[in-house]
Amino acid sequence: MFFGRMKRSGSDEPAPKVPLLQRAIALSCSLALIWLLFAPNSPFATKPPAKRADSAVVDAAPGAAGGAAGSEAGAQPRVAAPKSPSPRIASTSPAITDSLVALGLEAHVVGRSPFCKSVSESVPVVGDLRDFDAERLALSGAEVLFVQPPLAGVDPALRAYCESKSIRLVARRLESLADVERLVDDIAAVFGVEPNVGGSVLERSLGGARASIKSGVAAPEGARQVLLLVSADPFLAAGRGTYLDELLAGATMANQMERTGYIELSAEAIAALGPTTVLGVTESAAGAARMRELLERVPWGEKGAPAISVSALPELLSPSLVAVAKRDELVRLAEAAR
């Protein structure tokens, strides 16, 4: 024993008493040794083997293993994503997707194009205006697919695939406000309702949206004449017969460009038109700054520069219910022209 009376080896004489201080030191050393060997936080304590990464809960939340939350907090039990309500819709047209969202139908969207920014990025990309991903489209569980086909029409392979998977294919070109009206009717048909002002919430939304479009409206007599540009490299003006021409009329303004379609113009051609008001609509703030800069360089001549107003209004750059809802932005843009 450390602290008992000890005898000297080979002698009957009692060992001298151990001083109290030495006993205290020995006790402290013993306790320290015990802590080093057995304490849970000791660097020398025996620890259970680390859990392997592949032993994590099988149904961890998607992305948890690689995301910041997963790496910091460990794997979390999967919370099953709520099943999208029926009809489950995929859309490869940003304008159609925007229109669905404007009607409050975002929860139905289970597939999108990479350019559909109005829905969550978690919605899988299933294709675009020119191509589609059959595997992702199948995994999305879409029951309806909206497409905005090119002039050549719907891709036969896409049509055949949708037929084989019993996916309802709705093809709608969008070039005018009349096309937007037809899109409202397409959506109503998919949901099995009629656009009106006295039915369900969706029926009232569809009815209100259809009434707000105002297709075929002419600019009133004496309306303010404006030149509407949608690009600066090169300058591109919205002419007659375009949905932007219709939006201008619905906003009680007249389009100064008498030619039809979208017309590419040089700086000299713009100056020759002699506009009193030039409005510019761009995709981004940087695009608006660039257009404004180039308009300042136009050789306006003796009359001087017209009133100019340019703004980033990407919602107006494609015919949709969102563009219709933003029509008054053209009025505000014209009021800001100077």
Secondary structure, 3 states (H helix, E strand, C coil): CCCCCCECCCCCCECCCCCHHHHHHHHHHHHHHHHHHHCCCCCCCCCCCCCCHHHCCCCECCCCCCCHHHHHHCCCECCCCCCCCCCCEEECCHHHHHHHHHCCCHHHEEEECCCCCCCCCCCCECECCCCECHHHHHHHCCCEEEECCCCCCCCHHHHHHHHHCCCEEEECCCCCHHHHHHHHHHHHHHHCCCCCCCCCHHHHHHHHHHHHHCCCCCCCCCCEEEEEEEEECCEEEECECCHHHHHHHHCCEEECCCCECEEEECHHHHHHHCCCEEEEEECCHHHHHHHHHHHHCCCCCCCCCCEEEEEECHHHHCCCHHHHHCCHHHHHHHHHCC
